[in-house]
């Protein structure tokens, strides 16, 4: 655990913890955690029966009896083991405008003013007429919110991308946007790390990006600390996403800047795949990643991240060696 305990919105949250040799699902109320393993095998099992469990969690959070632990004494794991991880790319307006404008200046010779105006127009059209960009991530990339990030042997430009992630609580396919929020059980934090110089394959240029290699190394998806029920989070379109790299603020943006909001992301993803309880949907990362600053991760670096009401992460970077 870091020096300061993570805090959560609302009267309780869920998480997965280790005490001694065993991991267990936990009900978190401030600085205390109730071991739920006498009730249910995992947080995933709770989410799979979310409507029935939510009132029971309220009762258990108020009960004095049961196996309670001090949060500070536990190892915090990723809060849930998802069935699938869906990730949204290029979903923050300022971030994408910066990228497009930079390309228009460097490649096409536009002035800064022309480049930005063109990029803003493109984003207006995309928000109005376009669709989200979604790809799959591997659950094996996940690690806990305070675990070390281990840099892989291949690549040098290891980057951060802090994101709000939602947890599906009700199954659905072809979900209308106006019904989408009823499928959300809660929210958590994900940092979707990327090795930039492994993203494009020079030997297979016609195929394009290599998401598997660039984004799915072990420990490249710090997740948690909590799953906070949606009812406690407030407006998910008005949360602050903040990341510090060695104490320097690199990302600091509101989720208001999303191009496609959560209902549109859910609606779009569900046209292809059935969304099931426990699935994670990452909503994209705002401006301020390492590529923007010209700074990439190296051994000894420390990333500190937080999203309003969902707690914080602190990860130390180390070499694979």
N, C-alpha and C positions, 0 to 999 in steps of 0.2 A: 504494500500500500504506500501511496505518497504521504508526505507529511500532513496534508489536510485531507480529511475524508470527503468523498464526493457527496453532493446533495442532489435531491430530486424534487420535482414538482409533485404536489398532491400528498395524501397521507401515506402512500406506500408505493413501492416499485418491486420489480422482480429481478432476480439475477441468478447466476450459477457460481458456486463457491467451492473451495477446497479447504478442508480442515484435516490435517493428517494425510492419510492416503486416499481418502474418498471424496468425490465431488457430489454436490447435492443442490437441488433447486432451493432458492431462498426467497423469502418475503422480507423486503427491506423496509424498515420504518426508522428513518433518521440514521442513528448510529448502531441500530440493532438489526439482526437478521434471524428470522425464524426458519429453522430447517424444516422444509416441507416434504422430505423424503418419506415420512410416515404417512403422507397423504397421496403423493403422486411421484412418479419416477423422474420427471424432468419438467423444465419450463415449457418445452415444446408440447408436452402432454396437456399442460394447462391451456395453452393457446389453442390447441385442437378442440377444446370444449370451453371456449372463452366465455360465452354467455352464461353458462352454468357456474363457472369458476369465479367470475368477477364479484358477485355478492358474497361468496364464501371467503374471498380474500379480504374484503372489508371486515368481516367478522373475525377472522384470524388475526388481522392487524390490531384489533382492539383487545384481543384476549391476552391475559397475563401468563397463562400456562403454555406449556410446549417447550421444545428445545430451542432456546434463544442463544445467539452468539453475539459477541462484539464484532462489528464490521471490521475494525482495525486489526483483529487477530486472524482474519481469513485471507486466503489468496483469492483474488477476483478473476474469474474466467470470463470468456465471452458469454453473454447472458442466455443465448439460445443457439441450438444447433439447427440451422435452417434446412429445409428441403432443397431449395434452390436460391441462388442469389442473382437478382436482376439489377443491373447497374445502368444508370442514365448518364450519357455523355453529352457534353456541350449544352448544358441546361441552365447556365447562369448568363444573363444578358451581358453584363460588363465584361466577364471573362471572354465570351465568344467575340464580342465587339473588339476587344483588345487584340485577339488573335487574328481576326479577319483584317483589321486595319493595318496591323504590322505587315501582313503579307502583301496588301495592296501597295504599301509604301515601298517595301524592299523588292518585290518582284515586278510590280506594274508601274512604279515610278510616280504614284499619286502623292500629292502633298498631304501632310498630316490632317488638314481640315477636310480635304476631299475623301481621304481614306476613311475617316471616322464617320462622315456623313453617309457614305455608301454602306458602311458596315451597319450603322443604325437602321438604315432603310431595309437592309437584308433581314435584320432581326425582327423588325416590325412585320415583314411579310411572312417570316417563318412562324412567328407566334400566331399569326392570323390563319395561315393556310397550311402550315407544315405539320409534321408529326415528330414525336420524340425519337431520340436515338438510344436504343437499349441493347445491351449485350449481357452475356452470362459471365459470372465469376465463380471461382471454386471455393466451396466451404473449407477446403484444406488450407487455404491462405489465411484463415482467421486465427487470431490470437487474442489474448486478454488485453484490457485497456492499460495495464501497467507492465506488460511483458516487454522484453527486449525485442527490438526489430533487428533481424539478422540479414545483412546485405548479401545477396547471392554472389557467387564467384564471377558470373558473367555480367557485363555492363558496368557503367560508371555513373550515369546520370539518374540516380535514384531520387524520386520526387514524392511529395506529399499531395493529398487531395482530400481535405476534410469534408464530410458529408452528413447530412441528416438522412437517416434510414428509417423506413417504416416496416412494421411487422404485420403481415396479413393475419387476420383472425377469423375470416369466414371465406369458404371456397367460392370461386366464381369463374366463369368464362364469358367473354363478351359483356363485361360489366359496363353499364351506362355510366358516364361521368357523374351524373346527378345522384347515383347510388353508391359511388365508389368509396366514400368515407365510412360507410357502414361496414366495409370489409377490413378496416384497419383496427387491429387490437392495440397497438402502441408504437412507440418510437425508441430508437437508440442512436448511438453515434458510431460511425465507421470512418476510418481513415484509409482511403483507397490508394495505396502506394503504387507507383509506376516507375519502371526503369525506362526512361525516355529513349535511350540509345539502343534499346532492344525492341522498340515498338514497330519499326518498319524493317522488313526483311529485304536486304539488298539482293539476295539470291532469288527472291520471288516477288518482284515489284508488282506484277500484275495482280497478285492476290491481295496485297494491301497490308493491313496492320496485323501484328501477331499479339493479340490480346493475352493469349495463354502465357507466353513467356514474359511479357512486360508487366503483367499485373497479378500473377498468381503464385509468386514465390511464397514459400512458407513464411509466416509472420507478416505478410504484406497487407493484411486487413485487420488491424487492431479494432476491436468491436466492444462496445459497452461504455460504462460499467453496468448500466441498467436497461431494462425494458420498462419504460414508463407508460402506463395505460393512457390511451389517447384522450380520455376524458379529463386527465389532469394537466395536459400539455398546453391547453389553450389553442390559439390560432397557429397551426403549423406553418402558415405562410407569413409569420411574423416572429421568427426565432433568429437569434444572433449566432453566427458560426464564427469562432475565433480560434486561430492556431498561432502558436509561438514556436519559433525555431531558435534554440539557444537563447531564449529570452526576448527575441525580436518578433514583434507582431508581423506576420506574413499574410494571413488571411483574416479579414474582419468584415463580414457582410451579413445582411439580412436575407432570410429565405424569400422575402418579397421579390428578390431579383431573379427568381426562377422564371425561365421562359415558359415552360409547361408546368402547371401546378400539379399537386398530387392527384386530384381526380383525373386529369388528362393522362398522367403517367400510368395510373392503374388501368384506365379504360384501354389505353393503347397496348400495354403489355398483355392484357387479358384477351386481346384479339388473336394472339398467337398461342399462348399457353394457359392452361387452367391454373389460376392462383390458388394455393392451398395454405391452410393455417401453418404458420411458422416460416413461410417464405419471407425473405428480406428483399426490399426494393430500395436501392440507394437512389437519391434524388438529384445527384450531381454536385459539383464542387465549384465554389465561387472563385473569383480572381485572386491571384496571389500565390500560385504554386511556385516551386523552385525554378522552373524554366523561365517564369516571368522575371524573377530576381537575378537569374544567372547564378544561383546557388543550389547545390545538390547535397544530399545527405552523405555523411562520412562517419566512420567509427568515432564514438564519443559524443556525437550530437544528441541533443535532447529535444523531443517534440512534446509540447503541452497543448492540449486541445479541449475545447468545451463547446457545447450547444445549450442554449437557454433551457434550464429545467431538466436536463438529461445527464448532469454530472460532468466529469472531466476525465481526460486521459493523460498519461505521462509515460512516454516510451523512450528508452535509451537505445541508441543505434550501436550495433557492434558488427564486426567483420565475421564472415562465415568461418574464418580461420580461428 
